[in-house]
Amino acid sequence: MSHFEQELADLKDTLLRMASLAKDVVNKSVKALIERDDELARAVKEEDNAIDELEILVDEKSVLLLSKAPLANDLRLITVALKTSHDLERVGDEATTIARRAIELGKEPQLKDYIDIPRMTNMAMEMLDDALDAFVTADVNKAKAIVPRDKEVDALNKQMQRELAGYMVEDPKNITRCLHLMTISKSLERVADHAKNIAEEVVFLYEGRDIRHAANLGTDQQS
């Protein structure tokens, strides 16, 4: 393996370390909400700082590699690493938002059973897991299949927003708790958005095509 190839491998390893942390903080933030665990919620912020540091490291490694005039395939990998690290950093930010809201919600009686939030979390995290697996295994079809799944998360978020709006109309005392839960739901919807972004970048990495605005991904997937 050449020195340049080793540096590329190090870049991928750093990105995957970042991904592991991003997944961990989302799971912890939702667990903190459900278990009303303020200490766990505060720990999320510490881990988010580590994600921020890894994003800076990915940026530094990428700029160094770009200065070495890489070939087209390597150039795509570097640009995808930059974009993916940004998405992962945003995932960490959303986890911090959830953790902050969890602390606030822990100060008051629970409004309702948390059923849809764990469900939305599982959907978003499965998308993120699959996108990262597609990145590692160069599985373009798997990456393409992730994109339409984002609509399912969007639909669940809209359903939750409507339900919570109803609670607010029912009783003004519910408003503060509902607003916190609305924010958490929106954060999870954004995590799914970032997973979709990563999946789209995987397709660009291995096929050299930008599918962000593809009219019919299903046709592409079967071709």
PyMOL CGO cylinders between C-alpha atoms (Angstrom):
from pymol import cmd
from pymol.cgo import CYLINDER

trace = [
    CYLINDER, 0.00, 0.00, 0.00, 1.40, 3.41, -0.98, 0.3, 1, 1, 1, 1, 1, 1,
    CYLINDER, 1.40, 3.41, -0.98, 1.65, 6.29, 1.48, 0.3, 1, 1, 1, 1, 1, 1,
    CYLINDER, 1.65, 6.29, 1.48, -1.22, 8.05, -0.29, 0.3, 1, 1, 1, 1, 1, 1,
    CYLINDER, -1.22, 8.05, -0.29, -3.41, 4.93, -0.06, 0.3, 1, 1, 1, 1, 1, 1,
    CYLINDER, -3.41, 4.93, -0.06, -2.61, 4.66, 3.64, 0.3, 1, 1, 1, 1, 1, 1,
    CYLINDER, -2.61, 4.66, 3.64, -3.67, 8.27, 4.14, 0.3, 1, 1, 1, 1, 1, 1,
    CYLINDER, -3.67, 8.27, 4.14, -6.95, 7.57, 2.32, 0.3, 1, 1, 1, 1, 1, 1,
    CYLINDER, -6.95, 7.57, 2.32, -7.53, 4.55, 4.55, 0.3, 1, 1, 1, 1, 1, 1,
    CYLINDER, -7.53, 4.55, 4.55, -6.85, 6.71, 7.62, 0.3, 1, 1, 1, 1, 1, 1,
    CYLINDER, -6.85, 6.71, 7.62, -9.41, 9.23, 6.36, 0.3, 1, 1, 1, 1, 1, 1,
    CYLINDER, -9.41, 9.23, 6.36, -12.06, 6.51, 6.04, 0.3, 1, 1, 1, 1, 1, 1,
    CYLINDER, -12.06, 6.51, 6.04, -11.22, 5.18, 9.51, 0.3, 1, 1, 1, 1, 1, 1,
    CYLINDER, -11.22, 5.18, 9.51, -11.62, 8.65, 11.02, 0.3, 1, 1, 1, 1, 1, 1,
    CYLINDER, -11.62, 8.65, 11.02, -14.97, 9.05, 9.28, 0.3, 1, 1, 1, 1, 1, 1,
    CYLINDER, -14.97, 9.05, 9.28, -16.18, 5.68, 10.60, 0.3, 1, 1, 1, 1, 1, 1,
    CYLINDER, -16.18, 5.68, 10.60, -15.09, 6.57, 14.14, 0.3, 1, 1, 1, 1, 1, 1,
    CYLINDER, -15.09, 6.57, 14.14, -17.12, 9.74, 13.78, 0.3, 1, 1, 1, 1, 1, 1,
    CYLINDER, -17.12, 9.74, 13.78, -20.10, 7.74, 12.52, 0.3, 1, 1, 1, 1, 1, 1,
    CYLINDER, -20.10, 7.74, 12.52, -19.93, 5.38, 15.49, 0.3, 1, 1, 1, 1, 1, 1,
    CYLINDER, -19.93, 5.38, 15.49, -20.00, 8.32, 17.90, 0.3, 1, 1, 1, 1, 1, 1,
    CYLINDER, -20.00, 8.32, 17.90, -22.87, 10.00, 16.04, 0.3, 1, 1, 1, 1, 1, 1,
    CYLINDER, -22.87, 10.00, 16.04, -25.00, 6.86, 16.26, 0.3, 1, 1, 1, 1, 1, 1,
    CYLINDER, -25.00, 6.86, 16.26, -24.15, 6.48, 19.93, 0.3, 1, 1, 1, 1, 1, 1,
    CYLINDER, -24.15, 6.48, 19.93, -25.19, 10.00, 20.92, 0.3, 1, 1, 1, 1, 1, 1,
    CYLINDER, -25.19, 10.00, 20.92, -28.56, 9.74, 19.17, 0.3, 1, 1, 1, 1, 1, 1,
    CYLINDER, -28.56, 9.74, 19.17, -29.33, 6.48, 20.96, 0.3, 1, 1, 1, 1, 1, 1,
    CYLINDER, -29.33, 6.48, 20.96, -28.19, 7.92, 24.29, 0.3, 1, 1, 1, 1, 1, 1,
    CYLINDER, -28.19, 7.92, 24.29, -30.21, 11.11, 23.90, 0.3, 1, 1, 1, 1, 1, 1,
    CYLINDER, -30.21, 11.11, 23.90, -33.43, 9.17, 23.23, 0.3, 1, 1, 1, 1, 1, 1,
    CYLINDER, -33.43, 9.17, 23.23, -32.65, 6.75, 26.07, 0.3, 1, 1, 1, 1, 1, 1,
    CYLINDER, -32.65, 6.75, 26.07, -32.14, 9.76, 28.36, 0.3, 1, 1, 1, 1, 1, 1,
    CYLINDER, -32.14, 9.76, 28.36, -35.58, 11.04, 27.35, 0.3, 1, 1, 1, 1, 1, 1,
    CYLINDER, -35.58, 11.04, 27.35, -37.38, 7.74, 27.88, 0.3, 1, 1, 1, 1, 1, 1,
    CYLINDER, -37.38, 7.74, 27.88, -35.62, 6.91, 31.17, 0.3, 1, 1, 1, 1, 1, 1,
    CYLINDER, -35.62, 6.91, 31.17, -35.64, 10.53, 32.38, 0.3, 1, 1, 1, 1, 1, 1,
    CYLINDER, -35.64, 10.53, 32.38, -31.89, 10.28, 32.93, 0.3, 1, 1, 1, 1, 1, 1,
    CYLINDER, -31.89, 10.28, 32.93, -30.43, 13.80, 33.16, 0.3, 1, 1, 1, 1, 1, 1,
    CYLINDER, -30.43, 13.80, 33.16, -26.88, 12.55, 33.70, 0.3, 1, 1, 1, 1, 1, 1,
    CYLINDER, -26.88, 12.55, 33.70, -26.99, 10.56, 30.47, 0.3, 1, 1, 1, 1, 1, 1,
    CYLINDER, -26.99, 10.56, 30.47, -28.44, 13.58, 28.66, 0.3, 1, 1, 1, 1, 1, 1,
    CYLINDER, -28.44, 13.58, 28.66, -25.53, 15.73, 29.84, 0.3, 1, 1, 1, 1, 1, 1,
    CYLINDER, -25.53, 15.73, 29.84, -23.03, 13.09, 28.70, 0.3, 1, 1, 1, 1, 1, 1,
    CYLINDER, -23.03, 13.09, 28.70, -24.36, 13.50, 25.16, 0.3, 1, 1, 1, 1, 1, 1,
    CYLINDER, -24.36, 13.50, 25.16, -22.91, 17.01, 24.97, 0.3, 1, 1, 1, 1, 1, 1,
    CYLINDER, -22.91, 17.01, 24.97, -19.45, 15.69, 25.90, 0.3, 1, 1, 1, 1, 1, 1,
    CYLINDER, -19.45, 15.69, 25.90, -19.58, 13.13, 23.10, 0.3, 1, 1, 1, 1, 1, 1,
    CYLINDER, -19.58, 13.13, 23.10, -20.86, 15.72, 20.65, 0.3, 1, 1, 1, 1, 1, 1,
    CYLINDER, -20.86, 15.72, 20.65, -17.68, 17.72, 21.34, 0.3, 1, 1, 1, 1, 1, 1,
    CYLINDER, -17.68, 17.72, 21.34, -15.66, 14.66, 20.30, 0.3, 1, 1, 1, 1, 1, 1,
    CYLINDER, -15.66, 14.66, 20.30, -17.66, 14.48, 17.05, 0.3, 1, 1, 1, 1, 1, 1,
    CYLINDER, -17.66, 14.48, 17.05, -16.89, 18.16, 16.38, 0.3, 1, 1, 1, 1, 1, 1,
    CYLINDER, -16.89, 18.16, 16.38, -13.17, 17.46, 16.88, 0.3, 1, 1, 1, 1, 1, 1,
    CYLINDER, -13.17, 17.46, 16.88, -13.29, 14.52, 14.47, 0.3, 1, 1, 1, 1, 1, 1,
    CYLINDER, -13.29, 14.52, 14.47, -15.00, 16.70, 11.85, 0.3, 1, 1, 1, 1, 1, 1,
    CYLINDER, -15.00, 16.70, 11.85, -12.08, 19.12, 12.08, 0.3, 1, 1, 1, 1, 1, 1,
    CYLINDER, -12.08, 19.12, 12.08, -9.68, 16.18, 11.73, 0.3, 1, 1, 1, 1, 1, 1,
    CYLINDER, -9.68, 16.18, 11.73, -11.51, 14.92, 8.62, 0.3, 1, 1, 1, 1, 1, 1,
    CYLINDER, -11.51, 14.92, 8.62, -11.30, 18.43, 7.15, 0.3, 1, 1, 1, 1, 1, 1,
    CYLINDER, -11.30, 18.43, 7.15, -7.57, 18.63, 7.82, 0.3, 1, 1, 1, 1, 1, 1,
    CYLINDER, -7.57, 18.63, 7.82, -6.85, 15.18, 6.36, 0.3, 1, 1, 1, 1, 1, 1,
    CYLINDER, -6.85, 15.18, 6.36, -9.00, 15.94, 3.31, 0.3, 1, 1, 1, 1, 1, 1,
    CYLINDER, -9.00, 15.94, 3.31, -7.30, 19.25, 2.55, 0.3, 1, 1, 1, 1, 1, 1,
    CYLINDER, -7.30, 19.25, 2.55, -3.91, 17.54, 2.82, 0.3, 1, 1, 1, 1, 1, 1,
    CYLINDER, -3.91, 17.54, 2.82, -4.98, 14.80, 0.42, 0.3, 1, 1, 1, 1, 1, 1,
    CYLINDER, -4.98, 14.80, 0.42, -6.49, 17.28, -2.04, 0.3, 1, 1, 1, 1, 1, 1,
    CYLINDER, -6.49, 17.28, -2.04, -3.13, 19.05, -2.23, 0.3, 1, 1, 1, 1, 1, 1,
    CYLINDER, -3.13, 19.05, -2.23, -1.64, 15.85, -3.66, 0.3, 1, 1, 1, 1, 1, 1,
    CYLINDER, -1.64, 15.85, -3.66, -3.67, 16.05, -6.88, 0.3, 1, 1, 1, 1, 1, 1,
    CYLINDER, -3.67, 16.05, -6.88, -5.59, 12.78, -6.48, 0.3, 1, 1, 1, 1, 1, 1,
    CYLINDER, -5.59, 12.78, -6.48, -7.09, 10.79, -9.35, 0.3, 1, 1, 1, 1, 1, 1,
    CYLINDER, -7.09, 10.79, -9.35, -10.82, 11.14, -10.07, 0.3, 1, 1, 1, 1, 1, 1,
    CYLINDER, -10.82, 11.14, -10.07, -11.90, 8.16, -7.94, 0.3, 1, 1, 1, 1, 1, 1,
    CYLINDER, -11.90, 8.16, -7.94, -9.81, 9.32, -4.99, 0.3, 1, 1, 1, 1, 1, 1,
    CYLINDER, -9.81, 9.32, -4.99, -11.06, 12.87, -5.43, 0.3, 1, 1, 1, 1, 1, 1,
    CYLINDER, -11.06, 12.87, -5.43, -14.64, 11.61, -5.14, 0.3, 1, 1, 1, 1, 1, 1,
    CYLINDER, -14.64, 11.61, -5.14, -13.79, 9.75, -1.94, 0.3, 1, 1, 1, 1, 1, 1,
    CYLINDER, -13.79, 9.75, -1.94, -12.26, 12.87, -0.40, 0.3, 1, 1, 1, 1, 1, 1,
    CYLINDER, -12.26, 12.87, -0.40, -15.19, 15.11, -1.33, 0.3, 1, 1, 1, 1, 1, 1,
    CYLINDER, -15.19, 15.11, -1.33, -17.68, 12.50, -0.08, 0.3, 1, 1, 1, 1, 1, 1,
    CYLINDER, -17.68, 12.50, -0.08, -15.74, 12.24, 3.20, 0.3, 1, 1, 1, 1, 1, 1,
    CYLINDER, -15.74, 12.24, 3.20, -16.01, 16.02, 3.64, 0.3, 1, 1, 1, 1, 1, 1,
    CYLINDER, -16.01, 16.02, 3.64, -19.75, 16.04, 2.98, 0.3, 1, 1, 1, 1, 1, 1,
    CYLINDER, -19.75, 16.04, 2.98, -20.42, 12.95, 5.09, 0.3, 1, 1, 1, 1, 1, 1,
    CYLINDER, -20.42, 12.95, 5.09, -18.48, 14.34, 8.05, 0.3, 1, 1, 1, 1, 1, 1,
    CYLINDER, -18.48, 14.34, 8.05, -20.66, 17.45, 7.90, 0.3, 1, 1, 1, 1, 1, 1,
    CYLINDER, -20.66, 17.45, 7.90, -23.81, 15.31, 7.96, 0.3, 1, 1, 1, 1, 1, 1,
    CYLINDER, -23.81, 15.31, 7.96, -22.47, 13.30, 10.90, 0.3, 1, 1, 1, 1, 1, 1,
    CYLINDER, -22.47, 13.30, 10.90, -21.63, 16.48, 12.78, 0.3, 1, 1, 1, 1, 1, 1,
    CYLINDER, -21.63, 16.48, 12.78, -25.20, 17.66, 12.26, 0.3, 1, 1, 1, 1, 1, 1,
    CYLINDER, -25.20, 17.66, 12.26, -26.47, 14.30, 13.57, 0.3, 1, 1, 1, 1, 1, 1,
    CYLINDER, -26.47, 14.30, 13.57, -24.47, 14.97, 16.73, 0.3, 1, 1, 1, 1, 1, 1,
    CYLINDER, -24.47, 14.97, 16.73, -26.02, 18.43, 16.98, 0.3, 1, 1, 1, 1, 1, 1,
    CYLINDER, -26.02, 18.43, 16.98, -29.53, 16.97, 16.71, 0.3, 1, 1, 1, 1, 1, 1,
    CYLINDER, -29.53, 16.97, 16.71, -28.69, 14.50, 19.49, 0.3, 1, 1, 1, 1, 1, 1,
    CYLINDER, -28.69, 14.50, 19.49, -27.61, 17.41, 21.68, 0.3, 1, 1, 1, 1, 1, 1,
    CYLINDER, -27.61, 17.41, 21.68, -30.91, 19.15, 20.96, 0.3, 1, 1, 1, 1, 1, 1,
    CYLINDER, -30.91, 19.15, 20.96, -32.81, 16.01, 21.97, 0.3, 1, 1, 1, 1, 1, 1,
    CYLINDER, -32.81, 16.01, 21.97, -30.74, 15.70, 25.16, 0.3, 1, 1, 1, 1, 1, 1,
    CYLINDER, -30.74, 15.70, 25.16, -31.42, 19.33, 26.13, 0.3, 1, 1, 1, 1, 1, 1,
    CYLINDER, -31.42, 19.33, 26.13, -35.14, 18.88, 25.61, 0.3, 1, 1, 1, 1, 1, 1,
    CYLINDER, -35.14, 18.88, 25.61, -35.04, 15.60, 27.57, 0.3, 1, 1, 1, 1, 1, 1,
    CYLINDER, -35.04, 15.60, 27.57, -33.66, 17.47, 30.59, 0.3, 1, 1, 1, 1, 1, 1,
    CYLINDER, -33.66, 17.47, 30.59, -36.43, 20.05, 30.36, 0.3, 1, 1, 1, 1, 1, 1,
    CYLINDER, -36.43, 20.05, 30.36, -39.11, 17.35, 29.99, 0.3, 1, 1, 1, 1, 1, 1,
    CYLINDER, -39.11, 17.35, 29.99, -37.68, 15.54, 33.00, 0.3, 1, 1, 1, 1, 1, 1,
    CYLINDER, -37.68, 15.54, 33.00, -38.72, 18.48, 35.19, 0.3, 1, 1, 1, 1, 1, 1,
    CYLINDER, -38.72, 18.48, 35.19, -42.43, 17.85, 34.53, 0.3, 1, 1, 1, 1, 1, 1,
    CYLINDER, -42.43, 17.85, 34.53, -44.78, 14.83, 34.55, 0.3, 1, 1, 1, 1, 1, 1,
    CYLINDER, -44.78, 14.83, 34.55, -44.62, 12.78, 31.35, 0.3, 1, 1, 1, 1, 1, 1,
    CYLINDER, -44.62, 12.78, 31.35, -47.24, 13.95, 28.88, 0.3, 1, 1, 1, 1, 1, 1,
    CYLINDER, -47.24, 13.95, 28.88, -47.84, 10.63, 27.10, 0.3, 1, 1, 1, 1, 1, 1,
    CYLINDER, -47.84, 10.63, 27.10, -46.33, 7.22, 26.48, 0.3, 1, 1, 1, 1, 1, 1,
    CYLINDER, -46.33, 7.22, 26.48, -43.30, 7.49, 24.21, 0.3, 1, 1, 1, 1, 1, 1,
    CYLINDER, -43.30, 7.49, 24.21, -44.18, 5.09, 21.40, 0.3, 1, 1, 1, 1, 1, 1,
    CYLINDER, -44.18, 5.09, 21.40, -43.61, 7.03, 18.18, 0.3, 1, 1, 1, 1, 1, 1,
    CYLINDER, -43.61, 7.03, 18.18, -40.31, 8.57, 19.29, 0.3, 1, 1, 1, 1, 1, 1,
    CYLINDER, -40.31, 8.57, 19.29, -38.52, 5.21, 19.76, 0.3, 1, 1, 1, 1, 1, 1,
    CYLINDER, -38.52, 5.21, 19.76, -40.11, 4.05, 16.52, 0.3, 1, 1, 1, 1, 1, 1,
    CYLINDER, -40.11, 4.05, 16.52, -38.85, 7.09, 14.63, 0.3, 1, 1, 1, 1, 1, 1,
    CYLINDER, -38.85, 7.09, 14.63, -35.43, 6.67, 16.25, 0.3, 1, 1, 1, 1, 1, 1,
    CYLINDER, -35.43, 6.67, 16.25, -35.21, 3.07, 15.06, 0.3, 1, 1, 1, 1, 1, 1,
    CYLINDER, -35.21, 3.07, 15.06, -36.21, 4.07, 11.53, 0.3, 1, 1, 1, 1, 1, 1,
    CYLINDER, -36.21, 4.07, 11.53, -33.65, 6.89, 11.36, 0.3, 1, 1, 1, 1, 1, 1,
    CYLINDER, -33.65, 6.89, 11.36, -30.86, 4.81, 12.90, 0.3, 1, 1, 1, 1, 1, 1,
    CYLINDER, -30.86, 4.81, 12.90, -31.50, 1.88, 10.56, 0.3, 1, 1, 1, 1, 1, 1,
    CYLINDER, -31.50, 1.88, 10.56, -31.20, 4.30, 7.65, 0.3, 1, 1, 1, 1, 1, 1,
    CYLINDER, -31.20, 4.30, 7.65, -27.92, 5.63, 9.05, 0.3, 1, 1, 1, 1, 1, 1,
    CYLINDER, -27.92, 5.63, 9.05, -26.56, 2.12, 9.68, 0.3, 1, 1, 1, 1, 1, 1,
    CYLINDER, -26.56, 2.12, 9.68, -27.46, 1.03, 6.16, 0.3, 1, 1, 1, 1, 1, 1,
    CYLINDER, -27.46, 1.03, 6.16, -25.95, 4.16, 4.59, 0.3, 1, 1, 1, 1, 1, 1,
    CYLINDER, -25.95, 4.16, 4.59, -22.66, 3.62, 6.42, 0.3, 1, 1, 1, 1, 1, 1,
    CYLINDER, -22.66, 3.62, 6.42, -22.66, -0.09, 5.56, 0.3, 1, 1, 1, 1, 1, 1,
    CYLINDER, -22.66, -0.09, 5.56, -23.23, 0.81, 1.90, 0.3, 1, 1, 1, 1, 1, 1,
    CYLINDER, -23.23, 0.81, 1.90, -20.27, 3.19, 2.13, 0.3, 1, 1, 1, 1, 1, 1,
    CYLINDER, -20.27, 3.19, 2.13, -17.98, 0.49, 3.54, 0.3, 1, 1, 1, 1, 1, 1,
    CYLINDER, -17.98, 0.49, 3.54, -19.15, -2.33, 1.23, 0.3, 1, 1, 1, 1, 1, 1,
    CYLINDER, -19.15, -2.33, 1.23, -19.62, -0.20, -1.92, 0.3, 1, 1, 1, 1, 1, 1,
    CYLINDER, -19.62, -0.20, -1.92, -23.22, -1.42, -2.12, 0.3, 1, 1, 1, 1, 1, 1,
    CYLINDER, -23.22, -1.42, -2.12, -24.83, 1.17, -4.39, 0.3, 1, 1, 1, 1, 1, 1,
    CYLINDER, -24.83, 1.17, -4.39, -28.21, -0.58, -4.56, 0.3, 1, 1, 1, 1, 1, 1,
    CYLINDER, -28.21, -0.58, -4.56, -28.43, -0.60, -0.79, 0.3, 1, 1, 1, 1, 1, 1,
    CYLINDER, -28.43, -0.60, -0.79, -27.66, 3.12, -0.75, 0.3, 1, 1, 1, 1, 1, 1,
    CYLINDER, -27.66, 3.12, -0.75, -30.35, 3.85, -3.34, 0.3, 1, 1, 1, 1, 1, 1,
    CYLINDER, -30.35, 3.85, -3.34, -32.94, 1.87, -1.37, 0.3, 1, 1, 1, 1, 1, 1,
    CYLINDER, -32.94, 1.87, -1.37, -32.42, 4.14, 1.64, 0.3, 1, 1, 1, 1, 1, 1,
    CYLINDER, -32.42, 4.14, 1.64, -33.55, 7.32, -0.09, 0.3, 1, 1, 1, 1, 1, 1,
    CYLINDER, -33.55, 7.32, -0.09, -37.32, 6.61, -0.33, 0.3, 1, 1, 1, 1, 1, 1,
    CYLINDER, -37.32, 6.61, -0.33, -37.38, 5.45, 3.30, 0.3, 1, 1, 1, 1, 1, 1,
    CYLINDER, -37.38, 5.45, 3.30, -36.91, 9.06, 4.36, 0.3, 1, 1, 1, 1, 1, 1,
    CYLINDER, -36.91, 9.06, 4.36, -40.54, 9.73, 3.39, 0.3, 1, 1, 1, 1, 1, 1,
    CYLINDER, -40.54, 9.73, 3.39, -41.72, 7.24, 6.02, 0.3, 1, 1, 1, 1, 1, 1,
    CYLINDER, -41.72, 7.24, 6.02, -39.90, 9.17, 8.73, 0.3, 1, 1, 1, 1, 1, 1,
    CYLINDER, -39.90, 9.17, 8.73, -41.28, 12.45, 7.37, 0.3, 1, 1, 1, 1, 1, 1,
    CYLINDER, -41.28, 12.45, 7.37, -44.81, 11.03, 7.57, 0.3, 1, 1, 1, 1, 1, 1,
    CYLINDER, -44.81, 11.03, 7.57, -44.36, 9.87, 11.15, 0.3, 1, 1, 1, 1, 1, 1,
    CYLINDER, -44.36, 9.87, 11.15, -42.99, 13.28, 12.13, 0.3, 1, 1, 1, 1, 1, 1,
    CYLINDER, -42.99, 13.28, 12.13, -46.01, 15.01, 10.58, 0.3, 1, 1, 1, 1, 1, 1,
    CYLINDER, -46.01, 15.01, 10.58, -48.32, 12.64, 12.42, 0.3, 1, 1, 1, 1, 1, 1,
    CYLINDER, -48.32, 12.64, 12.42, -46.61, 13.43, 15.72, 0.3, 1, 1, 1, 1, 1, 1,
    CYLINDER, -46.61, 13.43, 15.72, -46.74, 17.18, 15.08, 0.3, 1, 1, 1, 1, 1, 1,
    CYLINDER, -46.74, 17.18, 15.08, -50.50, 16.96, 14.45, 0.3, 1, 1, 1, 1, 1, 1,
    CYLINDER, -50.50, 16.96, 14.45, -51.08, 14.85, 17.54, 0.3, 1, 1, 1, 1, 1, 1,
    CYLINDER, -51.08, 14.85, 17.54, -49.08, 17.18, 19.77, 0.3, 1, 1, 1, 1, 1, 1,
    CYLINDER, -49.08, 17.18, 19.77, -50.83, 20.23, 18.33, 0.3, 1, 1, 1, 1, 1, 1,
    CYLINDER, -50.83, 20.23, 18.33, -54.09, 18.57, 19.40, 0.3, 1, 1, 1, 1, 1, 1,
    CYLINDER, -54.09, 18.57, 19.40, -52.78, 18.16, 22.95, 0.3, 1, 1, 1, 1, 1, 1,
    CYLINDER, -52.78, 18.16, 22.95, -51.95, 21.87, 23.05, 0.3, 1, 1, 1, 1, 1, 1,
    CYLINDER, -51.95, 21.87, 23.05, -55.44, 22.86, 21.93, 0.3, 1, 1, 1, 1, 1, 1,
    CYLINDER, -55.44, 22.86, 21.93, -56.93, 20.49, 24.51, 0.3, 1, 1, 1, 1, 1, 1,
    CYLINDER, -56.93, 20.49, 24.51, -55.10, 22.05, 27.44, 0.3, 1, 1, 1, 1, 1, 1,
    CYLINDER, -55.10, 22.05, 27.44, -52.76, 25.07, 27.45, 0.3, 1, 1, 1, 1, 1, 1,
    CYLINDER, -52.76, 25.07, 27.45, -50.82, 23.42, 30.31, 0.3, 1, 1, 1, 1, 1, 1,
    CYLINDER, -50.82, 23.42, 30.31, -49.54, 20.93, 27.74, 0.3, 1, 1, 1, 1, 1, 1,
    CYLINDER, -49.54, 20.93, 27.74, -47.98, 23.56, 25.49, 0.3, 1, 1, 1, 1, 1, 1,
    CYLINDER, -47.98, 23.56, 25.49, -44.43, 23.62, 26.88, 0.3, 1, 1, 1, 1, 1, 1,
    CYLINDER, -44.43, 23.62, 26.88, -44.08, 19.83, 26.96, 0.3, 1, 1, 1, 1, 1, 1,
    CYLINDER, -44.08, 19.83, 26.96, -45.61, 19.52, 23.49, 0.3, 1, 1, 1, 1, 1, 1,
    CYLINDER, -45.61, 19.52, 23.49, -43.17, 22.05, 22.04, 0.3, 1, 1, 1, 1, 1, 1,
    CYLINDER, -43.17, 22.05, 22.04, -40.23, 20.10, 23.49, 0.3, 1, 1, 1, 1, 1, 1,
    CYLINDER, -40.23, 20.10, 23.49, -41.58, 16.86, 21.99, 0.3, 1, 1, 1, 1, 1, 1,
    CYLINDER, -41.58, 16.86, 21.99, -42.20, 18.56, 18.65, 0.3, 1, 1, 1, 1, 1, 1,
    CYLINDER, -42.20, 18.56, 18.65, -38.57, 19.66, 18.60, 0.3, 1, 1, 1, 1, 1, 1,
    CYLINDER, -38.57, 19.66, 18.60, -37.38, 16.14, 19.42, 0.3, 1, 1, 1, 1, 1, 1,
    CYLINDER, -37.38, 16.14, 19.42, -39.53, 14.68, 16.65, 0.3, 1, 1, 1, 1, 1, 1,
    CYLINDER, -39.53, 14.68, 16.65, -38.16, 17.22, 14.16, 0.3, 1, 1, 1, 1, 1, 1,
    CYLINDER, -38.16, 17.22, 14.16, -34.59, 16.44, 15.24, 0.3, 1, 1, 1, 1, 1, 1,
    CYLINDER, -34.59, 16.44, 15.24, -35.13, 12.74, 14.56, 0.3, 1, 1, 1, 1, 1, 1,
    CYLINDER, -35.13, 12.74, 14.56, -36.62, 13.59, 11.17, 0.3, 1, 1, 1, 1, 1, 1,
    CYLINDER, -36.62, 13.59, 11.17, -33.45, 15.57, 10.43, 0.3, 1, 1, 1, 1, 1, 1,
    CYLINDER, -33.45, 15.57, 10.43, -31.26, 12.63, 11.47, 0.3, 1, 1, 1, 1, 1, 1,
    CYLINDER, -31.26, 12.63, 11.47, -33.06, 10.61, 8.79, 0.3, 1, 1, 1, 1, 1, 1,
    CYLINDER, -33.06, 10.61, 8.79, -32.43, 13.45, 6.31, 0.3, 1, 1, 1, 1, 1, 1,
    CYLINDER, -32.43, 13.45, 6.31, -28.70, 13.25, 7.04, 0.3, 1, 1, 1, 1, 1, 1,
    CYLINDER, -28.70, 13.25, 7.04, -28.76, 9.46, 6.60, 0.3, 1, 1, 1, 1, 1, 1,
    CYLINDER, -28.76, 9.46, 6.60, -30.41, 9.99, 3.21, 0.3, 1, 1, 1, 1, 1, 1,
    CYLINDER, -30.41, 9.99, 3.21, -27.74, 12.56, 2.30, 0.3, 1, 1, 1, 1, 1, 1,
    CYLINDER, -27.74, 12.56, 2.30, -25.00, 10.06, 3.13, 0.3, 1, 1, 1, 1, 1, 1,
    CYLINDER, -25.00, 10.06, 3.13, -26.71, 7.38, 1.02, 0.3, 1, 1, 1, 1, 1, 1,
    CYLINDER, -26.71, 7.38, 1.02, -26.84, 9.78, -1.93, 0.3, 1, 1, 1, 1, 1, 1,
    CYLINDER, -26.84, 9.78, -1.93, -23.14, 10.54, -1.49, 0.3, 1, 1, 1, 1, 1, 1,
    CYLINDER, -23.14, 10.54, -1.49, -22.38, 6.81, -1.54, 0.3, 1, 1, 1, 1, 1, 1,
    CYLINDER, -22.38, 6.81, -1.54, -24.02, 6.57, -4.96, 0.3, 1, 1, 1, 1, 1, 1,
    CYLINDER, -24.02, 6.57, -4.96, -21.96, 9.53, -6.15, 0.3, 1, 1, 1, 1, 1, 1,
    CYLINDER, -21.96, 9.53, -6.15, -18.79, 7.94, -4.76, 0.3, 1, 1, 1, 1, 1, 1,
    CYLINDER, -18.79, 7.94, -4.76, -19.18, 4.62, -6.54, 0.3, 1, 1, 1, 1, 1, 1,
    CYLINDER, -19.18, 4.62, -6.54, -21.14, 5.60, -9.67, 0.3, 1, 1, 1, 1, 1, 1,
    CYLINDER, -21.14, 5.60, -9.67, -20.07, 9.19, -10.16, 0.3, 1, 1, 1, 1, 1, 1,
    CYLINDER, -20.07, 9.19, -10.16, -23.73, 10.25, -10.42, 0.3, 1, 1, 1, 1, 1, 1,
    CYLINDER, -23.73, 10.25, -10.42, -25.59, 12.87, -8.40, 0.3, 1, 1, 1, 1, 1, 1,
    CYLINDER, -25.59, 12.87, -8.40, -29.02, 11.39, -7.56, 0.3, 1, 1, 1, 1, 1, 1,
    CYLINDER, -29.02, 11.39, -7.56, -30.16, 14.11, -5.17, 0.3, 1, 1, 1, 1, 1, 1,
    CYLINDER, -30.16, 14.11, -5.17, -32.82, 15.29, -7.58, 0.3, 1, 1, 1, 1, 1, 1,
    CYLINDER, -32.82, 15.29, -7.58, -33.43, 12.04, -9.48, 0.3, 1, 1, 1, 1, 1, 1,
    CYLINDER, -33.43, 12.04, -9.48, -37.03, 11.87, -10.65, 0.3, 1, 1, 1, 1, 1, 1,
    CYLINDER, -37.03, 11.87, -10.65, -37.33, 8.10, -10.47, 0.3, 1, 1, 1, 1, 1, 1,
    CYLINDER, -37.33, 8.10, -10.47, -34.85, 6.40, -8.21, 0.3, 1, 1, 1, 1, 1, 1,
    CYLINDER, -34.85, 6.40, -8.21, -36.74, 3.12, -8.39, 0.3, 1, 1, 1, 1, 1, 1,
    CYLINDER, -36.74, 3.12, -8.39, -35.93, 2.85, -12.11, 0.3, 1, 1, 1, 1, 1, 1,
    CYLINDER, -35.93, 2.85, -12.11, -32.27, 3.59, -11.43, 0.3, 1, 1, 1, 1, 1, 1,
    CYLINDER, -32.27, 3.59, -11.43, -32.17, 0.99, -8.71, 0.3, 1, 1, 1, 1, 1, 1,
    CYLINDER, -32.17, 0.99, -8.71, -33.32, -1.77, -11.02, 0.3, 1, 1, 1, 1, 1, 1,
    CYLINDER, -33.32, -1.77, -11.02, -31.08, -0.85, -13.91, 0.3, 1, 1, 1, 1, 1, 1,
]
cmd.load_cgo(trace, "trace")
